[in-house]
Each structure stands twice: as structure tokens, then as C-alpha cells.
């Protein structure tokens, strides 16, 4: 286009061939050289584009394309050199050279910052070394993977061949692994168990197990628990689970692993052993002899059965606490010296031999008791020396005392019989004399016309009779020193009803007396008290043939105190009442007797009358 602008100019460019004087050889030299250069320049970009398209991972692909563009521009300048040999289109040739210069300059500028990046690329030797390392790493990884596969295969084979049940489950309880024994116990295949809750696989106590699992921490990740279940087969089995919680590096729970063992046989054995031990212990504790195990080496008692508490007044713990002081504590000093030589004696005895001896042992209350002991070797030390002996002791104190008392009994028997006859005769005579006084008063009572005098005589008769009953009880009793109030008081109360001619069915008598024995000095004032209180109730509590009940009780409060209660549901007494100033001789007598006995008297008059008297068991 620039050439057309200059066509009409007065001066026109000449072709470049004039410079070569149109020498054919020179012209064709330049034409051939420029043509070959242009052809080479045009072929190189094609190769570069092909290389870039085939190697998508080639770094800096844009620089190859930029070089291709630069080479094409250079080849075009050589084509223009051939063209200008015959055609003087120098403006076009210059424009193309200008474009080539621009491309070349841009390529040169872009190449400068690219050089450090290219230099940073690994060299072939480095790439070869890296490839060599990668090959070794790949080989090692394959070896490790193969080892892991073999290890996993061995682990799986071991787990599958275990008799224990192994399972793993996620924090939500979903099973992620079960072995064959676990499948057999649940009677379900592995594919049905995986992905289900472990609490559904076996009939376990889910709440108890989850409470147990929640106790596992990174500091204490494992624990053991036992439970009894009914398996799907219907068998009742005991399982022991060793549970482990698996945590990551941050302490977050990943998974649970549980190994279960069937301990049914062990539990049966333990139960059988425990039953056998209880049976043996029960036999030992209920045996009517003192059984003990003594340690010869440590010189202390290590076992005593329950009969020791009955025979010696000690508990087994008391005997154990005595330790080495046991023998000095319970053995008689004369027997202790002989017993202290027991170890040397056992050196000469064989297993199964029984040694018999007789010792005196002190009861906790201080009494000396005789024991016939049979002892045998129970255990030896690892060196074979005697260590423990098993002994059985029978209390023969009664036999010994019987032998000692037999002669004294023979001497006392005659004296006792004489005294018993004498005492019985005394009580019989006193009873007869009192009975005579009673009869005289009874005759006088029948002759008296004055009701007030008759009542006084009747009260006197009953008082005499109350004392006579005591002597009669002692006369008829085997014990001449104590009066059985359980028999005496009901008899006395019934006789008072008969003496006062109470209409049958109108007034009911209720008595309750504990098993109480008192001496005669206490029994007489007791009888007079009851005589006055019951007589008073019969005479005054139920006027005009009024029906009612009289209750008489005597019970034990403490070891030294008794409580006498006489209660009626009659008309009651006037309130307040002072027994010391009462007009009735009977009430005054009651007050005096209570003071003599050092008792305490309380009177309650509500819906009847109640006398409550706290009395000593025996007069001091």
C-alpha cells in the first residue's frame, strides 16, 4: 500500500537486485539462502506448537508460542529479502521488520524474568535422583502395604479363630466389626450385625452397659464388667466384657472395642465353691465343739468357729485380735508352760496323727473351763516344717466339776435334805398357824352383826390368807427360797373374788404376770399390796352390782425394777386423794407398803381407777 503511494513520485525505488548487478550467481545465492532460512523458520514454530499441544504439563508453554511467533516474523523478513530482489517494496519490508523487531523485543523482555524460573527447575540428574527416590518410596510403600495386608490377614485370622467374642462399635452403639464367635453367640451372620446397635445383637442390659461405658476416659480407657444374659439359643450364660474406649490425639472418642469371654463354667465353679465354703462354714459354726486353726510360726490363732463365743464368751474377732497374747490370756498359767512346748512336739508327729491334750481356758467372765483338745497338722511351710494345726476342743468342765462336786454333793445332800425338810416343816407350820388364825377370824366374821366390823374382819382374813398363800407356795415348791409370782398372784386375786362373793359374770378379772421370782421378804409386801388394791376395787369400783373389769399386771421394766398395775373401769376415786390422810385402812396400808419397798405410786382416776406402782425386784 505504501508502494502505491509513491508510484506517482518523480523518483522511484529500484529492485534490490541492482545492488548485486544482477549477477545470476550472486542473486541466486541470496535467493536460495533466504528461502531456506524462511522455510526453516516456518517449520520450527510448527514443531513448537506441536510440542506444546502434546505436552500439556510443559512449564512456560507461552514462551514457546512467543518464540514461534518471533521465528515466523524472522522468516517473513527473509521472504521479503527475496521479494525485494525484483520488487522494490521496501516500505512493506520495513514494516514487516518493524513488527519482527517488536515481537523480538517483547520476547527478549519476557525471557529475562523467566530465566530464574527455568533455572529453578530440576536438572535431569536431580530429576533422575528424585525418580530414583520415588521408585524406592513406591517399592517401600508397596512392601509396607503388603506387610499391612499380611498383618491384617493374620490379625483377622487370629480374631476370627479366637474363642472370645470381639466387636467394635461407634460412639452411638453401631457395630463396625464382629468376629465369628460373636456371630455364633447372637445366631446372626456378620452382614446382618454390622450397622446395627450392639444392644440389639445380644439381650444385654443396655442402660447398665452405657453407664459403664461412660466411665471410660482417656486417662482410664479400659474396664471390665460381668453380666448374666439369656442367649438367643435359650441358654443362660455369664459373660465378662473387657471394654476399651479408643480416643484420638485430641481426646475425642473414636470407637469402642469390647472382648467378651464366656465365664459360665467359672461362675458355676465359683458358686459351687462358695456354696461348699458356706456349707463347711455352717458345719463349723454349728458344730457343738470349739474348732480353731493355730499358726505355730506366728504364734497366733487365725480361725475360731462360732462356738467359741458360746464356750469362752469371745467372738472369733476377739480371738484374732488377741494374736500372740491369746495363750497367755486364756490358758491357765499351769498349762501355759506345757503348751509352750507344742512346736517341738509337732516336729515329731506325722501328717494325720492326732494329738490329745487337756487344758484349762478362762472364760470372758473369769471362770476357768476344762477342754479336751484333739489337734492334727493342718499345713506346712514350703520347707516342710509344721506351720498350722487344726484343733477341736470339747468343753468337759461339767465332767470335771461333776467329779469335784460329787463328793461335796454327797456331803451336802444329807444336809440339804435335812434343811429342806426343816424349812418345809417351818412353812407348813406357819401356813397351818395362819390358816388357824384365818379360820378363827372367819368364825368371828360369821357371828358379827355389825357390817362395818364384819368388813374389817373380812379384810383381816384376806391379809392373813395372802401371807399364808406364800408359805403354802414355798412348802409345795422345789425352791424354798424364791416365790414364783406368776403362780402366786393369779391365785391370790382369784381367792379375793371368792372371799368377797363376787357375782359370777359381773366383774371379770384379767391377770398378766411375767415370769418373776422374788424372795419371801419381798413376796409378803407384794401380796399385801395386791390384796388391798384388788379388794378395794371389788368393794368400791362397782356399786349396785355394776358390771366391769379388773386388770392386774406385773411386768419387768429393768433387771432390778418391776411395774405393778391394778386398773378397773368402775366409778373411780374422788380427786384429789391423799393416801396418807385417807380414812381407809387399806389405802393407808398401801401407802406404807410402797414406802417400805422404796417404790413409787401413781394414781389415775379417769374412766375408772388405775394404781401404777414401780417396785424393786427384791427388798434391799
Secondary structure, 3 states (H helix, E strand, C coil): CHHHHCCCCCCCCCCHHHHHCCCHHHHHHHHHHHHHHHHHHHHHHHHHHHHHHHCCCCCCHHHHHHHHHHHHHHHHHHHHHHHCCCCCCHHHHHHHHHHHHHHHHHHHHHHHHHHHHHHHCCCHHHHHHHHHHHHHHHHHHHHHHHHHHHHHHHHHHHHHHCCCEEEEEECCCEEEEECHHHHHHHCCCHHHHCCCEHHHHCCCCHHHHHHHHCCCCCCCCEEEEEEEEECCCCCEEEEEEEEEEEECCCCCEEEEEEEEEECHHHHHHHHHHHHHHHHHHHHHHHCCCEEEEEECCCCEEEEECCHHHHHHCCCHHHHHHHHHHHHHHHECHHHHHHHCCHHHHHHCCCCCCEEEEEEEEECCCCCEEEEEEEEEEEEECCCCCEEEEEEEEEECHHHHHHHHHHHHHHHHHHHHHHHHHHHHHHHHHHHHHHHHHHHHHHHHHHHCCCHHHHHHHHHHHHHHHHHHHHHHHHHHCCCCCEEEHHHHHHHHHHHHHHHCCCCCCCEEEEEEECCCEEEHHHHHHHHHHHHHHHHHHHHHCCCCCCCEEEEEEEEECCCCEEEEEEEECCCCCCCCCCHHHCCCHHHHHHHHHHHHCCCEEEEECCCCEEEEEEEECCCC
